[in-house]
Structures are given as C-alpha cells and as structure tokens.
Amino acid sequence: MIHFLINSIPEIILLLLMWSLGVLMFGPIIYFVEKPADDSVAKNFTSAFSGMWFCVVTIGTVGYGDIVPSTDLGKFLAAVYAILNLTIMTIPISIPVLCVDTTA
C-alpha cells in the first residue's frame, strides 16, 4: 500500500494542482457573473470566496445547495465547470490504477 502511494505522488500533486487552479479561476468568475449590477446585496455569492466555496462543493459533488447560481450565464458556467472537473479528475485518478502491481 505504501509503495503504491509513493509511486502515485506525482499524480496526486497534479490532481491537487489542477483542482486548486480550477477553484482559483472559476470562483471569482462565477462571483462576478452573479454579482448584481446595481451593487445591491448579493443573494448567494457575497464575495469571491463564496464563489470558491461553490467550486469546492461542486468538485466534491456534494452540492449542499446553500449557494446556487441564479443567472443563466452563472448556471451555464457552473455546468461547464462541473463537466470540466469530471474530465480533469479522471485523468490523474486513473493513472495510479495502472501503477498497481498485480503480480504480488
């Protein structure tokens, strides 16, 4: 088990790096898309950090529902982010499976 984890360190680092970049890119974008134009109090996304929280919850496929996009563009971006995240996560996760030594 430990041998498997040691051999998988580059893939785990790649997964965490891609996950972090996605959160740092899409969090502020979804915040600015959902931010009201008249500077009134935002319903769901009160800061860029709430946008990042939404991205983390979307990555984990938990979907608490405490923050949801309300505009059509926000919903579209959330769907694109979820689909993009699925494709990003499947690549590094599948690589360690190929590293497992089945001869032991």
N, C-alpha and C positions, 0 to 999 in steps of 0.2 A: 504494500500500500504506500509506504513512504517513498519507495523507488518511483512509483507511478506519479506521485505528487512532485517529486524533484524534477522528473523529466517533463512535467507539464507546466513548470513555472513560466517559461516564455509565453505560452498560450494564455495562461491566467493573467499575466501582465497585459497582454494585448487586449484581452476581454475587458479588463478594468479601464484601460486607457480609452478604448472605443466607447465604453459606457460613460466615462467622465466627459469626453468630448461631446457626446450626444446631449447630455444634460446641460453642459455649459453653453451649447449652441442653441438648442431648442427652447430651453427655459425662458431666456429673455425674449426670444422671438415670439413665443406664444403670449407672453405678458404684454408686449407692445401691440400685438394684434387684438388682444382682448381688452386693452386699456380704453376706457371711454374717451371720446374726443373732447368732451366739454369739461374735463378734469373733475367730474363728479366722483363720488366714491365708487370704486370698482366693486362689482358683486362678488366675484370669485378670486380673481387674480389681483391681489393688493400690492404685490412687489414682484421683482424678477425672481426672488427666492421662492415665492409661491408657484411661479412657473416652473422652477427647477423641481419643487416638490411634486408637482403634477407629472413631470417627466420621470422622476424616480418611481412613483406609483405606477405609471404606465409601463416602465421597464419591467417591474416586478409582476406585472399583470394582476396586481391586487385590485386596483380600481375601487378605492374607498368610496368615491362619489362625493367627497367633501369639496373638491374643486373640479369643475367641468367647464369646458369652453361653451360659450353661448352664441358666438357669431358663426356664420357659415365658414368663413375662412379659418377660424380657430378650430372648428370641428374637422375641416379638411387637413389642416396641419397636424392635428392630433392623430388622425388616421394614418397619414404618411409617416409620422414618427413611429407609431406602433408597428407598422409593416416593415419599415426600415430597421427598426430594432430587432425584429424577429430574424431578419436575414443577417444582421451583424452578429447576433449572438449564436446563431447556428454554426458559423464557420469556426470560431475558436473552441466551441464546446465539442465539436465532432473530432477535432484533431487529437485530443488525449485518448479518445476511444481507440484510435488507430495505433497508439503507442503501447497499449496493454499487451503484455507478453502472454500469449495463450499457451505457450509450451510448458509453463510451470505447473 
